[in-house]
Amino acid sequence: MKKLSKLEVSKKLKRLSGWKLVKGRNAITKSFKFNNFLSAFNWMTAIAFYAEKQNHHPEWFNVYNNVDVTLSTHDSGGVTQLDINMAKQMNLIAKKQI
């Protein structure tokens, strides 16, 4: 998968609510806050199934109702369309959980 340029990523992030570039790294990040742990875990489970189908897995960190996500395609050395698609899916599923 082709790595996107910083300009391409910046343009795509304008259409992805809450996502931003990671400082000092070619990656994007967002923090999700859910009503409770169960909602956060249900969201993570739904994303895990999507990630497995795409063979593209997020970096994430969960504490209670918060999930911090970082997306980057390691094989490509930065953000690719796979990451943009994953971010869109995360936002979509989060709307149903929050």
N, C-alpha and C positions, 0 to 999 in steps of 0.2 A: 504494500500500500504506500502511495506517495505521501511524503510529508508535506503539509500545507505551509505556505509562507506565513510570516507574522501578519502581513496585510490580509491574507485570506482568512486567517483565524480571527483577526479583529473584526472583519466584516461579518463573519458567521456568528460571533459572540453577541453582536448587536441584536440578533434574533433569538438568543438563548437567555432567558431571564435568570439573572443571578450568577451566571458563569463569568469568570475572569481569568486572565493569564496568571500563571505562577511566576513570581519574581525570580529571576536567575535560572529558570528551567523552561524547556519547551513543553509545557503542559498547561491544562486548564483545571480550574478547581471551583467547587461550590460547597457550601455548608447547608445541609437540610435540617430542619427542625420539625419534629412530629409531635403529636399530642401526648404520646407516651412511648414506652419501650416497645410494646407490642406492635404499634403502628410502624415504628422505625424498622423493627425486625421483619414485619410483613413486607414492607417496601424492599428491604435488602434481599429477601427471598425471591420476590418477583424479578428484581434486577438480576439476581444470580441465574435464574432460568434464561432470561434474555441473553446475558453475557455468555453463557455456555453455548447457546445456539449460534451466537456470532463468533465464538472462539476468541473473544476479546474481553478481558477481565479488568475491572477497576481496582485502583488502590483506594481503600477506604478505612476509616477509623470510626468506631461507634462507641459512644458513651450515652447510656440511657436513651433519651429521645433525640439525640443529635448524631448525624452522620456526616463526616467530612469526606469529600470525594476528590480525588485527583485522577485525571485522565491523560494518558499519553500512550502512543503506540511504540513500545520499546524497540521492536524490530526495525522501525523506521526512524527512530531517533527523535520523535516529536509528535505533534498533534497531526492526526490524519482524519479523513472523513469518518472512519470508524469511531473516533472519539466524539465527533460532532453528533453522529447518529446515537451514540450511547447517552450523551448529554440530553438530547431531545427526548429519548425514551425515559430517562430518569425524571425529567420535569413532568412528562405526561403522567407517569405512574404516581408521582408524588402528589399531584393534584387530587388523585383519588384517595390518598392515604391521610392527607393533612386535614 
